[in-house]
């Protein structure tokens, strides 16, 4: 008998699902547990305690890659349930959604009220008859990953005598979730000059446009290290683990920092921090500060702002800087 969990498709959602995965692991103690995930998120599950196997799903070949007695669906899509059916998984459990009930052997009614994303996944697990625990998340990196990240940072000019602040200016799903690049540039200037910190720019190559105003082609230095497009997901986690603080929009980097136990400052505009704040290894939000400003139109959840992006424009640089400085000072105590 074996268990497979089909993971969410996006990095932030994968972090929100970690408490539910931990609950499944505890409930089925002693049985092999596999997490099946898209290539873009699969590496993160290698750092999740209790996961025995990772299956990196190839588009169009998923059914042939999965073999298990029980399959638990965290995505709500029809396609994910169809994959388990085609794979011959006898027990297929998930939310009753998107006309897929006939494909499930145990279907849970979706909650009628809106709830934080981690609670949403835990609600599913409870509906399956599995006892749930605290909404906390933890990633454990190997010494090899941590060492490789440290080597990269040193090669790019970082000396550990300066506290490292991770700056992640990008965000998926359009530009509305991005704080203004010029504000990030102001923040970096303050941190490197007044706070004596070094800053590492974090993100995918697709985030280059968001980072261009922050690092307009300058060479690497001890104060500003441009790692945009220079890290895969595993290396990104390693770099974040060496940061004293991470500043990010509502993005994968923010949620990775939370799960790694790294203090984080999250900047929220069109999305809602009440439902998507990062999880940390400890209950409560002591390691994360979320910052937003009131606007009549937020949260709108739009990819691009149809008016003047006021939810982000109203967040001043000084407010973010003060939050980072508090974390830096606390880390020195």
C-alpha positions in Angstrom: 0.0 0.0 0.0 1.3 3.4 -0.9 0.2 7.1 -1.0 0.6 9.7 -3.6 -0.2 13.4 -3.2 -0.7 15.5 -6.3 0.8 18.8 -5.4 -0.5 22.3 -6.2 0.9 23.8 -9.4 2.3 27.0 -8.1 5.1 27.6 -5.6 3.1 29.7 -3.1 0.3 27.2 -3.1 2.8 24.4 -2.5 4.0 26.2 0.6 0.4 26.6 1.8 -0.1 22.8 1.4 2.8 21.8 3.6 0.7 21.4 6.8 -1.7 19.1 5.0 1.1 17.0 3.6 2.6 16.7 7.1 -0.8 15.6 8.4 -1.1 12.9 5.7 2.4 11.8 6.5 1.5 11.4 10.2 -1.7 9.6 9.5 -0.1 7.1 7.1 3.0 6.6 9.2 5.1 3.7 7.8 3.6 3.7 4.3 5.6 5.1 1.4 4.6 8.7 0.6 5.2 10.2 -2.9 4.6 13.8 -3.9 3.9 14.2 -7.6 4.5 17.7 -8.9 5.2 19.9 -11.9 8.9 20.5 -12.7 8.6 24.1 -11.6 7.8 23.2 -8.0 8.9 19.6 -7.6 12.4 20.4 -6.2 11.0 22.2 -3.1 9.5 18.9 -1.9 13.0 17.4 -1.5 13.3 19.7 1.5 10.0 18.6 3.0 10.5 16.2 6.0 8.7 12.9 5.7 8.4 12.8 1.9 9.8 9.5 0.6 9.7 10.0 -3.1 9.4 12.9 -5.5 7.8 12.3 -8.9 8.5 15.1 -11.4 5.5 14.9 -13.8 6.0 15.2 -17.5 3.2 16.9 -19.4 1.1 14.3 -21.2 2.9 11.4 -19.5 1.6 11.9 -15.9 -0.6 8.8 -15.8 2.3 6.5 -16.7 4.4 8.0 -13.9 2.1 7.4 -11.0 1.6 4.2 -9.1 -0.1 4.2 -5.7 -3.0 2.7 -3.7 -4.4 6.0 -2.6 -4.1 9.4 -4.4 -4.9 12.7 -2.7 -5.6 15.6 -5.0 -4.7 19.0 -3.8 -5.4 20.8 -7.2 -9.1 21.2 -7.9 -8.9 20.6 -11.6 -10.7 17.9 -13.6 -7.5 17.0 -15.3 -5.7 16.0 -12.0 -8.5 13.6 -11.2 -8.5 12.2 -14.7 -4.7 11.5 -14.4 -5.2 9.4 -11.2 -8.1 7.5 -12.9 -6.0 6.8 -15.9 -3.1 5.8 -13.7 -5.2 3.1 -12.1 -5.1 4.6 -8.6 -8.0 2.8 -6.8 -8.7 5.4 -4.1 -8.9 8.9 -5.4 -9.7 11.6 -2.8 -10.2 15.3 -3.2 -12.6 18.2 -3.3 -15.8 17.9 -5.2 -15.1 20.5 -7.9 -15.1 21.1 -11.6 -17.5 18.3 -12.5 -15.0 15.6 -11.4 -17.1 13.9 -8.6 -17.6 10.8 -10.7 -13.8 10.4 -10.9 -13.4 10.5 -7.1 -13.9 7.6 -4.7 -14.0 10.0 -1.7 -15.2 13.5 -2.4 -15.3 16.4 0.1 -17.6 19.3 -0.2 -15.7 22.6 -0.8 -16.1 25.1 2.0 -18.7 27.8 1.4 -16.9 30.5 3.2 -13.6 31.9 2.0 -10.7 30.9 4.2 -6.9 31.2 4.2 -5.2 28.9 1.7 -3.5 26.7 4.3 -6.8 26.2 6.1 -8.4 25.3 2.8 -6.0 22.4 2.2 -6.3 21.3 5.9 -10.1 21.4 5.6 -9.8 18.9 2.7 -7.6 16.6 4.9 -10.1 16.8 7.8 -12.9 15.9 5.4 -11.0 12.8 4.4 -11.0 11.7 8.1 -7.4 12.6 8.8 -6.6 14.6 12.0 -5.0 17.9 11.2 -2.3 19.8 13.2 -1.0 23.4 13.4 -0.8 25.5 10.2 3.0 25.7 10.2 5.5 24.9 7.5 9.1 23.9 7.5 11.7 23.2 4.9 15.0 21.5 5.7 17.9 22.1 3.3 20.8 19.7 3.0 24.3 20.9 3.9 25.2 20.5 0.3 22.6 23.0 -0.8 23.5 25.5 1.9 27.2 25.1 1.0 26.6 25.6 -2.7 24.6 28.7 -2.1 27.2 30.2 0.2 29.9 29.5 -2.4 27.8 31.3 -5.1 27.3 34.3 -2.8 31.0 34.5 -2.0 31.9 34.2 -5.7 29.6 37.1 -6.4 31.3 39.3 -3.8 29.4 38.8 -0.6 31.4 38.8 2.7 29.5 37.6 5.7 30.6 40.5 7.7 27.7 42.4 6.1 24.1 41.1 6.9 22.5 39.8 3.7 19.0 41.1 2.7 17.2 39.2 -0.1 15.3 41.5 -2.5 12.7 39.8 -4.7 11.1 42.4 -6.9 9.2 40.1 -9.2 5.9 38.3 -9.0 4.0 36.0 -11.3 0.6 36.7 -12.9 1.3 40.2 -14.2 2.6 43.5 -12.8 -0.1 44.4 -10.3 1.5 42.4 -7.5 4.9 44.3 -8.0 5.9 47.1 -5.7 7.4 49.9 -7.8 11.0 49.1 -9.0 12.1 52.7 -8.1 11.0 52.1 -4.5 12.9 48.8 -4.4 15.9 50.8 -5.7 15.5 53.4 -2.9 15.2 50.6 -0.3 18.4 49.0 -1.6 20.2 52.4 -1.4 19.1 52.8 2.2 20.0 49.3 3.3 23.5 49.4 1.7 24.4 52.9 2.9 22.6 53.5 6.2 22.1 49.9 7.5 25.4 48.5 6.2 23.7 45.5 4.6 24.5 43.7 1.4 21.5 43.0 -0.9 20.9 40.1 -3.2 18.5 40.5 -6.0 16.5 37.2 -6.3 14.2 36.0 -9.1 13.8 34.2 -12.4 15.1 35.6 -15.7 11.5 36.7 -16.3 11.9 39.1 -13.4 14.8 41.0 -15.1 12.5 43.9 -16.1 11.5 44.4 -12.5 15.1 44.4 -11.4 16.5 46.6 -14.1 16.0 49.9 -12.2 17.6 48.4 -9.1 20.7 47.0 -10.8 21.1 48.8 -14.2 24.0 46.7 -15.4 26.4 47.4 -12.6 29.1 44.8 -11.8 28.7 42.6 -8.8 29.8 44.1 -5.5 29.8 43.4 -1.8 26.7 45.6 -1.5 24.5 44.6 -4.4 24.6 41.1 -5.8 22.4 40.5 -8.8 21.3 36.8 -8.9 18.3 37.4 -11.2 18.1 34.3 -13.4 21.2 32.8 -11.8 19.5 30.3 -9.5 17.3 27.3 -9.9 14.7 26.6 -7.2 17.0 24.6 -5.0 19.8 27.2 -5.2 17.2 30.0 -4.5 16.2 28.2 -1.3 19.9 27.9 -0.4 20.5 31.6 -0.9 17.4 32.6 1.1 18.7 30.5 4.0 21.7 32.8 4.2 19.6 36.0 4.3 19.0 37.8 7.5 15.8 39.2 6.0 13.9 38.8 2.7 11.8 41.6 1.2 9.3 40.4 -1.5 6.0 40.9 -3.1 3.4 38.3 -2.7 5.5 35.7 -4.5 7.2 32.4 -4.2 10.3 33.9 -2.7 8.3 35.4 0.1 6.7 32.0 1.0 10.0 30.1 0.7 11.5 32.6 3.2 8.7 32.0 5.6 8.9 28.2 5.5 12.7 28.4 5.8 12.3 30.4 9.0 13.9 33.5 7.5 12.4 36.8 8.7 10.4 38.3 5.8 8.7 41.5 4.8 5.8 40.9 2.4 4.4 43.7 0.2 0.8 43.2 -0.6 -1.3 45.2 -3.1 -4.0 43.5 -5.3 -3.9 40.3 -3.2 -5.1 39.8 0.4 -2.6 39.1 3.2 -5.5 37.8 5.4 -5.7 34.7 3.1 -2.1 34.4 1.7 0.3 35.3 4.4 3.4 33.1 4.5 3.6 30.1 6.8 6.5 29.7 9.1 7.8 26.9 11.3 6.2 28.5 14.3 2.5 29.3 15.0 1.7 33.0 14.7 3.3 35.6 12.4 6.3 36.6 14.5 8.7 36.0 11.7 6.8 37.7 8.9 5.6 41.3 8.5 3.0 42.0 5.8 2.6 45.6 4.6 -0.2 47.1 2.6 -2.1 50.3 2.3 -5.8 51.0 2.1 -7.4 51.5 -1.3 -11.1 51.3 -2.2 -10.3 48.7 -4.9 -8.2 46.3 -3.0 -8.0 43.4 -3.0 -8.9 43.1 -6.7 -6.7 40.0 -7.6 -6.2 41.4 -11.0 -2.9 40.7 -12.9 -2.7 44.3 -14.2 -4.1 47.4 -12.7 -6.8 49.1 -14.9 -6.4 52.5 -13.1 -3.4 53.9 -11.3 -1.9 51.1 -9.2 -2.7 53.1 -6.0 -2.5 50.1 -3.7 1.2 49.8 -4.4 2.1 53.4 -5.0 0.8 54.3 -1.5 3.3 52.1 0.2 6.3 54.3 1.1 9.9 53.2 1.0 10.4 54.2 4.6 7.8 51.9 5.9 9.5 48.9 4.3 12.9 50.1 5.4 11.7 50.4 9.0 10.4 46.9 9.0 13.7 45.5 7.6 15.7 47.4 10.2 13.7 46.0 13.0 14.4 42.5 11.9 18.1 43.3 11.4 18.3 44.7 14.9 16.5 41.8 16.4 18.9 39.4 14.8 21.8 41.1 16.5 20.4 40.6 20.0 
